Amino acid sequence: MKYRKLGSSDLAVSEISLGSWLTYGVGVERDQAAGCVRRALELGVNLIDTANVYGRGAAETFLGEALAGVPRDSYVLATKVFFPMSDTDRGLSKGQIVKQLDASLARLRVDMIDLYQCHRYDDATPLEETMAALTGVVAAGKVRYIGFSEWPADRVRAAIAMAGVERFVSSQPQYSLLWRAPEKEIIPLCRNNGISQVVWSPLAQGVLSGKYRPGDPPPADSRATSHAMSGFIGRLLEPKVLATVQELRPLADEAGCSMSQFALAWVLREPNVASAIVGASRPEQLDENAAASGLAIDPALFARAEAIVAGAR
């Protein structure tokens, strides 16, 4: 496993990180999920990403149990705040940040979060209040560093321009061969301001693994067939998308790697990306994905892949 510096922080994070969206505490049986966490750590994955809203606290609770007894300095723990946790609890006000952080700490069974991320931008709370609250929890020793996920570029610029507040070190955007929107504004902005990308859905919810073939039913054990995990994958299963992905298979073969490894290596070709978050329902998936770290692939193959995807739009 290779490691990259996370923005302007002193954290070195694994190029492949383990996420828990739709999976742990929700869609994957507990013993199997615990096996995934153990295997990730064995493979050198040190960044574990979750959020309070995943399973309304269930993912954090599971990780708190799964990581019990693991030396705290051996992994980087990231969670998030914003989405509703009850009919009245949501957003990035000072009161919510303090309340939700304490709840996350309790569920995760730790005294400090390494990376506390604003899950989305809160239009209902002044940015000054949010940044002051984040600065306060860092000063209190409950958080080491802060980040954001899917914020508008103008709000990121406004936060960067503020004096006397904690600086963001990470951005968590959706980014993959099938979704390159961050390249337009967010990546250049972050590159110039000491902020790294920790990207979600680098495999487009598994579609870029090539396991979904046009005209065939999804594999029985896949995310697409899971009631708990299939809610967001619909548009990615359109026949045109699946056919385009299959055109990438010869490129992965030429590179001598799996389609998943090819897609992850494509994301990691971007120097501003510190880590690519993968989900796993089986430990062997992590063996395959972790092997993408440090993979050397001819940039010409990546260029051909980009042309294939662009031509299908």
Phi, psi and omega per residue, in radians:
M1 nan 2.332 3.055
K2 -1.707 2.747 -3.100
Y3 -2.241 2.619 3.121
R4 -2.295 2.604 3.103
K5 -1.221 2.375 -3.136
L6 -1.592 1.741 3.101
G7 0.918 -2.406 -3.122
S8 -1.562 0.159 3.137
S9 -1.379 3.109 3.038
D10 -1.782 0.306 3.139
L11 -1.546 2.370 2.971
A12 -1.893 2.106 -3.068
V13 -2.006 2.616 3.135
S14 -1.164 2.505 -3.131
E15 -1.077 -0.498 3.028
I16 -1.945 2.241 3.127
S17 -2.119 2.827 -3.079
L18 -1.815 2.155 3.112
G19 -1.826 2.954 -3.072
S20 -2.351 0.279 3.115
W21 -1.200 2.219 3.088
L22 1.204 -0.052 -3.007
T23 -1.975 -1.345 -2.961
Y24 -1.307 2.302 -3.059
G25 1.420 -0.076 -3.075
V26 -2.314 -1.276 -2.942
G27 -1.710 -0.192 -3.075
V28 -2.068 2.337 -3.139
E29 -1.001 2.507 -2.913
R30 -1.036 -0.837 -3.101
D31 -1.104 -0.658 3.106
Q32 -1.169 -0.714 3.107
A33 -1.110 -0.732 3.119
A34 -1.094 -0.646 3.083
G35 -1.109 -0.624 3.100
C36 -1.143 -0.750 3.132
V37 -1.102 -0.794 3.130
R38 -1.052 -0.781 -3.102
R39 -1.167 -0.668 3.101
A40 -1.013 -0.809 -3.133
L41 -1.125 -0.685 3.111
E42 -1.089 -0.577 -3.108
L43 -1.441 -0.039 3.126
G44 1.668 0.074 3.040
V45 -1.176 2.144 -3.130
N46 -2.058 -0.112 3.123
L47 -1.817 2.056 3.123
I48 -1.965 2.109 -3.053
D49 -1.996 2.333 3.101
T50 -2.558 -2.924 3.096
A51 -2.777 2.641 3.134
N52 -1.072 -0.571 -3.047
V53 -1.370 -0.253 -3.138
Y54 -1.155 1.894 -3.080
G55 1.180 0.400 -3.090
R56 0.838 0.923 3.104
G57 1.714 -0.243 -3.064
A58 -1.144 -0.678 -3.135
A59 -1.160 -0.758 3.099
E60 -1.096 -0.751 3.134
T61 -1.063 -0.769 3.101
F62 -1.055 -0.823 -3.114
L63 -1.129 -0.628 3.073
G64 -1.021 -0.690 3.108
E65 -1.284 -0.776 -3.052
A66 -1.179 -0.528 -3.096
L67 -1.664 -0.013 3.117
A68 -1.051 2.250 -3.135
G69 1.584 -0.241 3.072
V70 -1.380 2.261 -3.121
P71 -0.904 2.222 -3.023
R72 -1.090 -0.511 -3.109
D73 -1.466 0.083 -3.115
S74 -1.676 -0.101 3.128
Y75 -2.495 2.705 3.118
V76 -1.849 2.105 -3.043
L77 -1.834 2.164 -3.123
A78 -2.150 2.346 3.015
T79 -2.429 -3.121 -2.991
K80 -2.470 2.852 3.129
V81 -2.492 2.450 2.961
F82 2.837 -0.935 -2.974
F83 -1.212 2.772 -3.047
P84 -1.037 2.315 3.000
M85 -1.877 -0.183 3.049
S86 -2.833 -3.079 3.120
D87 -1.132 -0.380 -3.071
T88 -2.081 -0.148 -3.061
D89 -1.867 1.897 3.070
R90 -2.923 2.882 3.003
G91 1.648 -3.010 -3.018
L92 -2.150 0.577 3.016
S93 -1.228 2.873 3.107
K94 -1.025 -0.784 -3.118
G95 -1.059 -0.719 -3.133
Q96 -1.236 -0.722 3.133
I97 -1.054 -0.785 -3.140
V98 -1.145 -0.815 -3.102
K99 -1.141 -0.839 -3.076
Q100 -1.238 -0.575 3.084
L101 -1.118 -0.806 3.135
D102 -1.067 -0.675 3.112
A103 -1.159 -0.703 3.109
S104 -1.128 -0.762 3.114
L105 -1.014 -0.732 -3.131
A106 -1.161 -0.777 -3.135
R107 -1.153 -0.672 -3.117
L108 -1.424 -0.168 3.092
R109 1.073 0.705 3.106
V110 -2.289 2.889 3.121
D111 -1.685 -0.275 -3.081
M112 -2.586 2.462 3.000
I113 -1.691 2.279 -3.138
D114 -1.233 -0.681 -3.089
L115 -2.425 1.930 -3.125
Y116 -1.856 2.097 -2.960
Q117 -2.031 2.446 3.031
C118 -1.420 1.975 -2.938
H119 -1.148 -0.544 3.004
R120 -2.657 3.056 3.084
Y121 -1.466 2.492 -3.122
D122 -1.841 1.770 3.137
D123 -1.206 -0.301 -3.086
A124 -1.534 -0.091 -3.123
T125 -2.163 2.331 3.083
P126 -1.007 2.406 3.139
L127 -1.003 -0.624 3.137
E128 -1.040 -0.691 3.127
E129 -1.167 -0.755 3.130
T130 -1.079 -0.843 -3.095
M131 -1.167 -0.642 3.094
A132 -1.139 -0.682 3.125
A133 -1.164 -0.737 3.101
L134 -1.115 -0.699 3.095
T135 -1.086 -0.669 -3.138
G136 -1.140 -0.715 -3.115
V137 -1.289 -0.458 3.014
V138 -1.214 -0.783 3.131
A139 -1.083 -0.546 -3.140
A140 -1.366 -0.111 3.115
G141 1.449 0.197 -3.140
K142 -1.557 -0.308 -3.112
V143 -2.403 2.442 3.088
R144 -1.549 -0.854 -3.089
Y145 -2.462 2.801 -3.117
I146 -2.119 2.713 3.109
G147 -2.585 -3.136 3.114
F148 -2.446 2.819 3.104
S149 -2.325 2.143 3.044
E150 1.029 0.683 3.039
W151 -1.440 2.575 3.007
P152 -1.082 2.527 -3.083
A153 -1.027 -0.639 -3.110
D154 -1.170 -0.537 3.103
R155 -1.295 -0.595 3.055
V156 -1.121 -0.770 3.118
R157 -1.062 -0.715 -3.133
A158 -1.127 -0.681 3.116
A159 -1.183 -0.707 3.118
I160 -1.089 -0.602 -3.088
A161 -1.333 -0.241 -3.103
M162 -1.260 2.475 3.088
A163 -1.667 2.580 3.017
G164 1.323 0.279 3.122
V165 -2.122 2.811 3.106
E166 -1.108 2.541 -3.103
R167 -1.671 2.461 3.025
F168 -1.195 2.475 3.058
V169 -2.037 -0.168 -3.092
S170 -2.534 2.675 3.026
S171 -2.226 2.403 3.122
Q172 -2.100 1.578 3.121
P173 -1.784 2.799 2.877
Q174 -1.266 2.312 -3.108
Y175 -2.745 2.210 3.105
S176 -2.872 3.069 3.053
L177 -0.983 -0.482 -3.130
L178 -1.644 -0.091 -3.128
W179 -2.577 1.738 -3.007
R180 -1.966 0.279 -3.079
A181 -0.928 -0.657 -3.118
P182 -1.051 -0.352 -3.101
E183 -1.153 -0.409 -3.038
K184 -1.242 -0.898 -3.077
E185 -2.198 -0.816 -2.962
I186 -1.131 -0.828 -3.112
I187 -1.112 -0.834 3.092
P188 -1.050 -0.718 3.134
L189 -1.085 -0.794 -3.114
C190 -1.195 -0.704 3.141
R191 -0.972 -0.643 -3.089
N192 -1.493 -0.014 -3.049
N193 -2.347 0.469 3.028
G194 1.173 0.580 -3.117
I195 -2.121 2.234 3.124
S196 -1.748 2.760 3.036
Q197 -1.624 2.337 2.933
V198 -2.076 1.755 -2.852
V199 -1.612 2.497 3.066
W200 -1.844 2.693 -3.110
S201 0.977 0.792 3.109
P202 -1.171 -0.322 3.079
L203 -1.800 0.247 -3.129
A204 0.889 0.944 -3.138
Q205 0.965 0.597 3.077
G206 1.631 -0.173 -3.099
V207 -1.113 -0.657 -3.123
L208 -1.271 -0.077 3.024
S209 -1.296 -0.277 3.141
G210 1.462 0.058 -3.070
K211 -1.320 -0.299 3.075
Y212 -1.706 2.019 -3.087
R213 -1.891 2.405 -3.120
P214 -1.030 2.317 3.118
G215 1.542 -0.218 3.132
D216 -1.823 2.600 3.038
P217 -1.170 2.608 3.126
P218 -1.073 2.608 3.061
P219 -0.949 2.515 -3.012
A220 -1.072 -0.527 -3.083
D221 -1.777 0.357 -3.058
S222 -1.617 2.915 3.108
R223 -1.042 -0.610 -3.077
A224 -1.139 -0.412 -3.126
T225 -1.738 0.006 -3.129
S226 -1.609 2.196 3.110
H227 -1.052 -0.660 -3.069
A228 -1.331 -0.399 -2.973
M229 -2.077 -0.006 -2.976
S230 -1.695 0.045 -2.981
G231 -1.145 -0.342 -3.022
F232 -2.022 0.098 -2.981
I233 -1.705 -0.126 -2.975
G234 -0.846 -0.967 -3.050
R235 -1.121 -0.444 -3.115
L236 -1.351 -0.206 -3.122
L237 -1.708 0.165 3.093
E238 -1.110 2.459 -3.066
P239 -0.914 -0.689 -3.122
K240 -1.113 -0.705 3.111
V241 -1.131 -0.815 -3.116
L242 -1.115 -0.652 3.110
A243 -1.148 -0.700 3.118
T244 -1.100 -0.756 3.139
V245 -1.060 -0.668 3.137
Q246 -1.132 -0.445 3.082
E247 -1.204 -0.277 3.120
L248 -1.448 -0.245 -3.053
R249 -1.021 -0.780 3.129
P250 -1.075 -0.528 3.129
L251 -1.205 -0.731 3.087
A252 -1.119 -0.703 3.092
D253 -1.054 -0.746 3.138
E254 -1.134 -0.570 3.119
A255 -1.381 -0.212 3.128
G256 1.338 0.568 -3.118
C257 -2.478 3.024 3.087
S258 -1.349 2.911 3.104
M259 -1.130 -0.657 3.094
S260 -1.077 -0.795 3.137
Q261 -1.108 -0.671 3.112
F262 -1.085 -0.799 -3.115
A263 -1.158 -0.676 3.116
L264 -1.217 -0.716 3.107
A265 -1.114 -0.597 3.077
W266 -1.069 -0.794 3.108
V267 -1.068 -0.764 -3.070
L268 -1.314 -0.110 3.067
R269 -1.185 -0.366 -3.132
E270 -1.438 2.015 -3.077
P271 -1.052 -0.455 -3.127
N272 -1.334 -0.193 3.062
V273 -1.453 2.102 3.087
A274 -1.539 -0.588 -3.077
S275 -2.755 2.621 3.060
A276 -1.977 2.139 -3.094
I277 -1.451 2.220 3.045
V278 -2.055 2.590 2.976
G279 -1.734 2.741 3.126
A280 -2.610 2.315 3.034
S281 -1.829 -0.181 3.092
R282 -2.417 2.431 -3.097
P283 -0.980 -0.594 -3.093
E284 -1.157 -0.403 3.065
Q285 -1.110 -0.604 -3.140
L286 -1.213 -0.624 3.083
D287 -1.015 -0.789 -3.128
E288 -1.158 -0.821 -3.068
N289 -1.214 -0.668 -3.135
A290 -1.101 -0.499 -3.128
A291 -1.208 -0.173 3.083
A292 -1.296 -0.351 -3.136
S293 -1.150 2.217 3.120
G294 1.354 0.087 -3.128
L295 -1.185 2.232 3.131
A296 -1.691 2.014 -3.124
I297 -2.190 2.412 3.134
D298 -0.998 2.128 3.119
P299 -0.967 -0.437 3.119
A300 -1.127 -0.569 3.087
L301 -1.191 -0.690 3.080
F302 -1.097 -0.721 3.135
A303 -1.084 -0.694 3.104
R304 -1.152 -0.662 3.115
A305 -1.116 -0.757 3.123
E306 -1.086 -0.663 3.135
A307 -1.183 -0.666 3.118
I308 -1.096 -0.815 -3.114
V309 -1.172 -0.767 -3.136
A310 -1.094 -0.654 -3.119
G311 -1.223 -0.311 -3.113
A312 -1.607 -0.093 -3.086
R313 -1.337 nan nan
